Amino acid sequence: MTETEIKGLLEKQQAYYKSGVTIPVAFRIEQLKRLYATVKKYETEIHDALTSDLGKSHFEGFMCESGLVLSEISHMIRHTKRYAKRKTVHTPLSQFASKSFKQPVPYGNTLIMSPWNYPFLLTIDPLADAIAAGNTAIVKPSAYSPATSKIIEKIIGECFASEYVAVVTGGRAENQALLDQKFDFVFFTGSQAVGKEVLRHTAEHLTPAVLELGGKSPCIVDASANMKLAAKRIVFGKYLNCGQTCVAPDYILCESSVKDAFVAEVVKQIRLQYGENPLGNKDYGKIINEKHFLRLCGLIDQNKVVLGGETNADTCQIAPTVMDNVTYDDAVMGEEIFGPIMPILTFDDFDTVVEEFKDKDKPLALYLFSSNRNHIRRVTTELSYGGGCINDVVIHLATSEMGFGGVGESGMGAYHGRDGFDTFSHYKSIVDKKTWMDLPMRYQPYKSKLYETLLHRFLK
């Protein structure tokens, strides 16, 4: 799509929004029901597309993408009416007689830019929130996941008129053309590098934006952890989608005294979950493309590999890989991995770990495996990160009851459920002042001692 066509599409959406058709809650709910039914209708095609793009099995496609999408849409169908109501708040005595309330209203015309690693989930989830809040949307899926982009385009084209919700496919040229337009709100999920570019463009128009980014999310395992269960859950979360998950444990920081026991359990769990030949496992996926495959291969130090390290360039596959005796100077620790490589580092003093994390970039996720209440308290209260789990990984994003998002270098803003509705809404603060009484104390001339005394009482 050319820049002129993109501009024309946005102008149509602007006119559609100005008509007021998206404002009634009944309209929003009807659109959500239509989206839900269409996703259900094309579930098999969605899962086939995810298999084509990322090698995901149909089970994983439902568990991690379409199933979560359906859950978010159904949550919004049930709760949008309540979320859209004005919220009455206390009115100070100095404003007597009046009523104060906060009214959620849509931003208007929104842009949703999604990544390739969970291409269906991370496109339709924010779209459901945008629709629930009463916005129009232009959706830009990633060019790296073409099969999923195609089914997204099919679903949205069948559900909605383009002046309401539309899909723009393509690559960098289309991204640039979209970011050059003046939207009312931009929602971006992707890398930190591209997120910075998005923020630069939105700053030109003073457009509010949510950035869902990533980073090196640590996973701490202390000596009090259940090693078998920790290894089982970490292996699941680390190698899910071949490690191409923004909240995957990027690296393990294990207490030295239990490191060998932990590594042994991790090796055992990889074999249990993926078999002796993971590259031959039909349910084990692939790296998105050759570029990322070669980048990941360059991060593997075969001298430190405990398990895995095998690759298949023809299929862009890398076996679940564990690297031991890793230091912060190794290449694998120099960037977000975003692949099936698990570096294991060690520590001896937990308090030192906490203090060191205070000086690091704020990660999207942080995980702690421990039964030590003091350790849990310190990690949950003293450290800054987007979100996380105690004695598990990844699952904190799989709910509509909590917001999901980053902080600092890992992003800004959050969505899912109520937080998603709020993200795509502006809350107007309104005072409805009554006309049957008008207190004179605020008007000049300010000479009355009585008024001054009353004002002091009202405002204290």
N, C-alpha and C positions, 0 to 999 in steps of 0.2 A: 504494500500500500504506500502510495506517495505521500509526501508531506502535505500537499494540497488536499488529498483525499482524507487524511487524518484530521486536518483542520476543519474540513466540511463535516466530518462525522461528529466532531466535538461540538460544532455549532448546532447541529441537529439535536444533540443531547442537551445542550444548554436551553434551547427553545422548549424541548419536552419537559425539562425540569421546571422551567418558569411557568408552564401551564398549570402546575400544581397537582398533576395526576398522581405523582408518587407519594404525596403527603398522607392521604387517608390510610390508616392502619389496616383496614380491610383489604385494600389494594396490595399492600406489602405482603400480607399473609397469603393471599391468593398466589402471588408470584413465587413465594417460597414453596407452596404446595406443588406448583407446576414444576419447579426445579427439582424437588424431591422425587416426584413421579418420573421425570425424565432421566435422572441419574439411575434410578432403579431399573428403568427400561433398558438402559445401555450398560448395565454392570459388566456383562461378559465382554463387550467391546472395550470398556475401560481397562479391564484386567488384561486383555490381549495387548492393548497399547502399552501398558506398563511392562509387560513381558518383553515386548519388542524394544522398548527404549532402555530398560534397565535390567532385564532378565528376571524380574520379580515373578514369583509364582502367583497363581490366582489367590491362594490363601493369604499370602503376604500383602497382595494388592488390596484385598478387602480389609484385612486387619489394620493396615497402616494408612490406607488412603480412602477408598470409597466408603468403608464402614464408618470411619470417623467423620467424613463429609455428611453422610446421612444423619449421624448423631447430632452434628452441629445444626443442620437445617431443621431437624425435628425440634431441637431445643428452641430455636428461634420461632418456629410456628407456634409453640406452646406459650412463649413468654413475651413476644413482641408487644402485644397489647398492654401488658403491665409495664414493660420497659419504656414505652412511648408516653406514658402518663406524666403530666406535670407533677413535680414534687413540691408540696407546700412546705415552707420553712418558717421558723419563728420570725415574727416582726417585732423590732424593738419598740418600746413605748414611745420613743421620740417620733416614730412614724405613724402614730395613731391619727386617724383610723385608716388602716389599709391592710392589704393581704399581700404576702410575698411568696413567690414560687419560682422554681427553676423549670424551664420548658426545654426538653430536648428537641432539637430540629436537625434535619440533615445538613451536611456540609454543602451538598449539591452535586456537582459533576466530579466523579472520582476516577482515579487511575490506579489499577492494581497490576503490579509487575511481579511475576512469580518465577521461581527457579526451576531447575531441571531435576533435582534429586527426589522431591516428592511432588511431581508436576501437577497431579490432579488435586491432591489435598490442599496444597498451598496456593492454588488458584481459586477453588470453589469455596473453601472455608471463609476466607475474607470476603468473597463475593456475597455469601449468605448474610454476613454481618452488614455489609453495605446496603443490601436490599432491605433488610429488616429495619435499618435506620432511615430508609426513605430516599436513598441516593440513586442517581444513575451511575453507570460504570462502563469504562473501557478496560478490557482485560488484555494484558500482554503476556502470554505464556512464553517460556524459554524456547529458543530455536534449537537447543541441544536435545530436546525431547519431542521430536516432530510427530510421532504417532499419537502421543497423548495430547499434543496441541490440536491435532486434527479432530479427535473425539470431543475435546472441549469446545471447539468451534462448532461442531455438529450439535451438541447438546444446547449450547447457548443460542444458536441460530434457530433451533426448533422451539425453544422456550420463549424467547423475547424478541421484540422488534429492536432493530439496531439503534434506534434513537433512545432506547432505554438501557439495554445492555448489549455490548458488541465486543467482538474479539478482533485484535490486530495481531497477525502473525508476522514473522520475519526476524531479522537480526539487529545488528547495531544501528543501521540506518533508521529503522522503524523506532527503535528505542530513543534515538536522538530526536527524531521528529516529534515523538510523544512528549518528551521532556521539555521541548521548546514551547509547548502549548501552556496556556494558563488554566490549570485545573483548580478546583476548590480544595482538593485533598489528594495526596498521593500515598499509596501503601506499597512498600517495596520489600521483597524478601530476596536475599542473595548475599554476595560476598561483601566484606568491608570495603574493598577497593571500589566496587561499583556503587556501593551505598554512599560513599563520599561524593561521587559524581552526581548521584541523584539529589543529594542534599544541596550541592552547589547550584543545580538547576532550579530546584524549588525555592531556594533563597532569592533568586532573581525576581520571582513573582510573590515573595512572602507567602508561599503556599505551605500550610501545615503538612507534615509528613510523618509517617511511621516507618521506621527502618528495623526489619528483622534480620539481623546479621549473624555472625558466628564467632569463631575464635577457638582457642585451645582450651576446651572444657576439661578440667582435671577431675580425676577420680581418686580419692584418698582411701586407703585401706589400712586401718590400724590393727594393732595386735589383738584387740578384743573382738574383732569381726568374726563372723561365721565364715570360715574360708571356703567351704564347699558351696554354700549358697551364694556368697559373694562372687566367686568365679563363675558360677552358672548364670547369674543375672548380668554380670559384666560382659561375658562372652555374647550373650543374646544382644545386648544393646550396642556393643562395639561393632559387631559384624552384620547387624541388621542392615539391609540394603547395601551390603559390601562396605560398610563404614561411611557411606555417603549420606550421613544424617547430621544436621547442624547441631543437635544436642547429644550426639554420641560421645562417650568418654574418649577424649582425644589421647590422653596418656594416663598411666597409673602411677600413683605415688604411694608406695607400699612401705610399711614399717620394716626395717631391716631384719628384725628378729623373726618375722613370719614370711619373708619374701620367697624363700625356697618352697615353702609349703603352698603359698599362693600360686606360684608359677606351675607347680605340679598339678594343682587343681584346674588351672586354666587350660593346660595341655589336655588334661583328661576331658574337660567339658567341650573343647573344640572337636575332639574326636567323637564324643557322644552326640553332639548336635549336628555336625557336618560330615561325619564319616571319615574313614581313612584317606579318602580321595575327594576332598571338597570340590576340586575343579570338575569332577565327574558327577557331582550332585546336581540333579535337575532343578532343585529348589534354591540353589545358590546363584546369585545374580552376577552382574558384570559391572565394570567401570563404564561410565557413560560414553567415553570416546577415547581415541588414541592419545590425544593431548594429555588428558588427565591420567591415563594409564602410564605413559612414559614418565610423567612427573612423579607418580607414586613409586615406580620402580627405582627412581633415583634417590628415594628416601630410605630404601632398604639397605642396611649394612649386613651383608651375609655373615660377617664374622660375629655378629651379635644375635643372629636368628636362633631361637630355641625351637621353634616349630613354624612350618610354613615356608614362605619365601618363593614357592613355585609360581610361575606365571605362564599365561598362554596369550601371546600377542594376537593370535588370530581371533580370539573371542574377547579380548580385553578383560581377562580375568586374572585376579591375584588371589592366591589361597589365603585364608585367615593366617596372619603372620604375627608371631610374638618375638619381640626383641628385648633381651635382658641386658643388664649392666649399661644402660643408656645414661648419658649425661646431657646437660642442657646445651652442650657444645655440638652435639650430633645434629646432622641435617634434619632428621625427623622431628627435632624439637624447635626448628627455626621457623615453622609455619604451621597453619592448621592442616592436619593430615587429610581429612575427608576421604578416607579409604580404609581398607581392612588391615591396618598395621597397628599393633599394640606395643608401644614402648613402655618399659617398666623401669621406673626410677625408685630410689629408696630414700628414707629419712630415718633419723634416730630420735628426734625431739619434736613432739607435736606442736608445742608452743612456738617453736621456731618456724615451723611450716605456716602456722596462722599469720605470724608477723610478716613473713616473706610474701604471702599472698596479698597482703594489704598494699604492697608496692607494685604488684603486677597489673596488667590490663584486666578489666572486669570481664569474666567469661559469660557466655550465654547460659551455661549450666555448670553446676558443681555438684559432685556426688561424694558422699561419705558413707563408708561401711564401717560401722562401729557399734558397740553396745555401751560405750563410755559416755555417760550423760554429760559430763563436762565438755568433752570433745564435740558432742552434738550441739550443745548450747553455744559454744564459741563459733562454730561454723555457721550456724543459722542466724546468729545475732551480730557477729562482728565483721563478717566478710560480705562484700558487695558482689552480687552476680545476678543474672536474670532469674533463675529458678533452679530447682534441682530436686534431689531425693535423698532420703536417709535409708540406707540399706536396699537401694534399688537404683535403676537408671532409666532415663528416657520417659517413663510413664507419666511424669507430671504434666506433659503437654496433651495427654489423651483424655481431656475432660473439658466440658463446657462450663464447669462450675468455678474454674480459676482462670485468670488471665495468663497468657503466655507471651513473653517478650524479653528483650535484653535490657542492658543498662550500660552507659558509657560506651566503650569500644564495641560492645556486642549488640548495640541497637538502642532504640528509643520507642516507647509506646508498647501497647500490649493488645491482644485480642483473644477471642473465644468467649462465647456466652455473653453475659452482661458486659464484660470488658470490651468485647467486640462491638456491641451496640454503642457503647459509650465512645469508643474510638472513632466511629464513623458519624458521631453526632456532636453538635455544639450545644452546650447548655446555656440558654439565655436566662439571665437573672432579671426578674420582672417584679416591680411593685405596682399593685393595683390600688391606687389611692382613691378613697371615697370622697364624694363631693359635699356630703351633708355637714362636714365639719372641717375647719381650716385653722390650725393652731397658729397664732400670730407671732410667736416668739422668734421665728427665723427671719422675719422681715425687718429691714431698717425702718426707722432709726433704732439702734441698740442702746436704749437708755433705761429700760425698765429693770430694776433690781429683781423684781419678782420673776420676770422671764429668765434672767440670768441664773437665779437660784434653781428654777425648775429645769433649765437646760443642763445644769451640772448634775442634777439628780437623775435625769433621763439617760445621760451618757456615761455615767459611772457604773 
